[in-house]
Amino acid sequence: MKKQQGQSASSLTGLFHHRWAVPALAALRTLGGGAKFVTLQMNLGVSRDSLKRTLVALVDAGLIARNPGYGHPMRPEYVLTAVGKQVAPACAAVVEKLQRLGIEDVGLKKWSLPVAHALVAADGRFNRLRAALGEVTPRALAQALRDLQQVGLVKRLLVDDNPPRTEYQLTRRGRRLTSVMMKLAQVT
């Protein structure tokens, strides 16, 4: 999670910047706080390059570190740092909830859960969501809202006003996800 323009590396959007960051932290927790690269790759079913980029970002964010006591440079092992140990349980809860709802693919996209979290606190107007999320482009926000609608987490309302406007709200199913998102947001 290298610091993006104005985006904190420890923020919720910073954590979801890499698709595999949250599952990697959850897997490290499940595997006892540390694991070899190959073990993580097989556990997550991710390509070598994607996992490598994600782990570098997690190291940069201070959430994991290479195991200093493990001597083989070609077979790196990664361990949770003190901060990572605080964040990993919330990541595991998010991954478990997404799996239970059957929406892991959509939920782990870069902007999906940050948008759902923003809907809890912000008015559901498009531009207010953009302002709450900071770095999101209009296209990325529109795509995230469409994806969340398709899996039934968000509903789109057309408000008969002058001029007519569109608002977005979390559905009951979407609100079920917010409790675990709130815990993750508190520790990031």
C-alpha positions in Angstrom: 0.0 0.0 0.0 2.3 2.7 -1.2 0.9 6.1 -0.3 -1.2 7.2 -3.2 -1.8 10.9 -3.8 -3.5 12.0 -0.6 -4.5 8.4 0.3 -3.2 7.0 3.6 -1.5 3.6 3.3 -3.5 2.5 6.4 -6.8 3.7 5.2 -9.6 1.3 4.0 -9.2 2.4 0.4 -5.4 1.9 0.7 -6.0 -1.6 2.0 -8.2 -2.5 -0.9 -5.9 -1.0 -3.5 -4.5 -4.5 -4.1 -7.1 -7.1 -4.7 -5.2 -9.8 -2.7 -4.2 -7.7 0.3 -7.2 -8.5 2.5 -7.2 -12.2 1.6 -3.4 -12.4 2.2 -3.7 -10.9 5.6 -6.6 -13.2 6.4 -4.5 -16.2 5.2 -1.5 -15.2 7.2 -3.7 -15.1 10.3 -5.2 -18.5 9.5 -1.7 -19.9 8.9 -0.6 -18.9 12.4 0.8 -15.4 11.7 3.4 -16.4 9.1 3.8 -18.4 5.9 6.1 -19.0 3.0 5.4 -17.3 -0.3 4.5 -20.6 -2.0 2.1 -21.6 0.8 0.3 -18.2 0.4 0.2 -18.6 -3.4 -1.4 -22.0 -3.2 -3.7 -21.0 -0.4 -5.0 -18.0 -2.3 -4.9 -19.4 -5.8 -3.2 -16.2 -7.1 -0.5 -15.7 -9.7 3.1 -15.2 -8.6 3.3 -11.7 -9.9 0.1 -10.5 -8.3 1.0 -11.9 -4.9 4.5 -10.5 -5.2 3.1 -7.0 -5.8 0.6 -7.4 -3.0 3.2 -8.6 -0.5 5.6 -5.7 -1.4 2.7 -3.3 -0.8 1.9 -4.9 2.6 5.5 -4.7 3.6 5.6 -1.0 2.6 2.5 -0.4 4.7 4.0 -2.1 7.7 1.4 -4.8 8.0 3.8 -7.7 7.2 7.5 -8.3 7.2 9.9 -10.8 5.8 10.8 -13.3 8.5 14.2 -12.2 9.7 14.9 -15.6 11.3 14.2 -17.5 8.1 17.5 -17.9 6.2 16.7 -19.0 2.6 16.5 -15.9 0.3 14.9 -17.8 -2.6 12.0 -19.1 -0.4 10.8 -16.0 1.5 8.6 -16.3 4.5 6.3 -13.5 5.6 5.0 -12.7 9.1 2.4 -10.3 10.4 3.8 -7.3 12.2 2.2 -5.9 15.4 0.0 -3.7 13.3 -0.8 -6.5 10.9 -1.9 -8.7 13.9 -4.5 -6.1 14.7 -5.8 -5.8 11.1 -5.7 -9.5 10.2 -8.7 -10.6 12.3 -10.9 -8.0 10.7 -9.7 -9.0 7.2 -10.5 -12.6 8.0 -14.0 -11.6 9.1 -14.5 -9.6 5.9 -13.3 -12.5 3.7 -15.5 -15.0 5.6 -18.6 -12.7 5.3 -18.0 -12.3 1.6 -17.7 -16.0 1.1 -20.8 -16.6 3.1 -22.7 -14.2 0.9 -21.2 -15.7 -2.2 -19.8 -12.3 -3.5 -16.1 -12.7 -2.9 -15.2 -11.8 -6.5 -17.1 -8.5 -6.5 -16.4 -7.7 -2.8 -12.7 -7.8 -3.2 -12.5 -5.4 -6.2 -10.6 -2.2 -5.5 -13.6 0.1 -4.9 -16.5 -2.2 -4.0 -16.2 -2.4 -0.2 -14.9 1.2 0.2 -18.0 2.4 -1.7 -20.3 0.2 0.4 -18.6 1.6 3.5 -19.0 5.2 2.3 -22.7 4.6 1.8 -23.0 4.0 5.5 -21.8 7.4 6.4 -22.4 9.5 3.3 -25.5 10.6 1.5 -26.1 8.2 -1.4 -25.6 10.9 -4.1 -22.9 10.1 -6.7 -20.8 13.3 -6.2 -21.0 13.0 -2.4 -19.7 9.5 -2.6 -16.9 10.7 -4.9 -16.0 13.3 -2.4 -16.1 10.9 0.5 -13.8 8.4 -1.3 -11.3 11.0 -2.5 -9.2 9.4 -5.2 -12.0 7.4 -7.0 -12.6 8.3 -10.7 -16.2 8.7 -11.9 -15.9 5.6 -14.0 -14.6 3.4 -11.2 -17.3 4.7 -8.9 -20.0 4.0 -11.4 -18.6 0.5 -12.0 -18.4 -0.3 -8.3 -22.0 0.9 -7.8 -23.2 -1.3 -10.8 -21.3 -4.3 -9.4 -22.8 -3.8 -5.9 -26.3 -3.5 -7.5 -25.8 -6.8 -9.4 -25.0 -8.7 -6.2 -27.8 -7.1 -4.3 -25.9 -5.0 -1.8 -27.0 -1.6 -3.2 -30.2 -0.3 -4.7 -30.5 2.6 -7.0 -33.4 5.0 -6.4 -34.7 7.5 -8.9 -36.0 10.5 -6.9 -38.8 12.4 -8.6 -37.6 15.9 -8.0 -36.9 18.9 -10.2 -34.4 18.0 -11.7 -34.8 14.3 -11.1 -31.8 12.7 -9.2 -30.4 9.3 -8.5 -29.5 8.1 -5.0 -27.9 4.8 -3.9 -28.7 3.0 -0.6 -27.5 -0.2 1.0 -30.0 -3.1 0.9 -30.6 -5.2 3.9 -28.1 -7.7 2.5 -25.6 -4.8 2.2 -26.1 -3.7 5.7 -25.2 -7.2 6.9 -21.8 -6.6 5.5 -21.3 -3.2 7.2 -20.7 -4.5 10.7 -17.5 -6.3 9.6 -16.6 -3.4 7.4 -16.9 -1.0 10.4 -14.5 -3.2 12.4 -12.0 -3.2 9.5 -12.3 0.5 9.1 -11.6 1.0 12.8 -8.3 -0.9 12.8 -7.0 0.6 9.5 
